[in-house]
Amino acid sequence: MGATLLCELGLFLLCTLLCTGHTQDAVLTIEPNWSSFFIGEFVTFKCDMNEGEDTDWEYTINKDGREFIPYDTNKDYRLTIISTGDSGEYQCSGRRKSSRDTKISNTVSITVLDKPRVTLTAGTTIIPVGGSVTLTCSVQSSDGWKYEWFRGTQTTFIVQIRDQQNRDIRVSQGGIYSCFGTRGNPVYATDISDDVTIEITFSNKVVVKQQPNWPQIFRGETITLTCEVQEGGETTEWEYEWRGPSTPTQWTHNNDVTFRVSESSSGDYMCKSRRRDDSYSSTEWSEAFTLSGSSKSCLLCDLHLTNVIMVSTG
């Protein structure tokens, strides 16, 4: 008796669904299937009634509970996103032409963002000769991106790195790197990222040497500091960068600086070198050569032991 009652109840419910035209709910999908979009992109709504032929129905799109697109015979609707106001909850509804029966779909949520921000980061910006580093290009809060990569130098044009569309790439060359993201059809592109400069460091040691190599030098005398690249550096054409109170601030082909000793000469002096044909490959900075003020008459006291130049005031 119980089984018969359940069977009759199931047949009654099936008949009710068939008669009212609600055998299956309508289904709304979007292409591309992203949760967030940017102004200027496109999204296509696809409304499927799951019953009969597509031509049996008329379709409408609702947004936030209100009619957004009037009834039409097309089941697909392509929306050009023009503002963040296009964010919302979307549904589609189908109306059968012959009986005016209707179906309402599931809800699809869309978030619209302003222009995407692309970020380029590097694991490190200084790597040794023969080493490499991972660069990462990413776009905020979104999916489906491919990436275009570029490299340039101060003396060459920026060129595209071919066969690289991944979010992460590994590079071993010095230079200036940048990227941007693309997605969708038609293609939507972000602005280009800020640059990241990768530098290569040589293993050659660099030292600062002083001439004349006298044990005592007084204020008013002239000294020369020389940047010397060791361990095979003599076979390479170098240029030099200095740090110190009385040194050039730009790269120079001269490996020495000459100046008259004064109180303003006090400070630390360091140098490093790079190849003239590769502005992104250089040595490490040398150890500091210290020049400090003193009331003593001896400017260079025990130089070989202390590596300190003492500036005389008399």
Secondary structure, 3 states (H helix, E strand, C coil): CHHHHHHHHHHHHHHHHHHHCCCCCEEEEEECCCCEEECCCEEEEEEECCCCCHHHEEEEEEECCEEEEEEECCCEEEEECCCHHHCEEEEEEEEECCCCCEEEECCEEEEEECCCCEEEEECCCEEECCCCEEEEEEECCCCCCEEEEEEECCCCCCEECCCCCCCEEEECCCEEEEEEEEECCCCEECCCCCCEEEEEECCCCEEEEEECCCCCCCCCCEEEEEEEECCCHHHCCEEEEEECCCCCCCCECCCEEEEECCHHHCEEEEEEEEECCCCCEECCCCCCEEEEECCCCCCCCCHHHHCEEEECCC
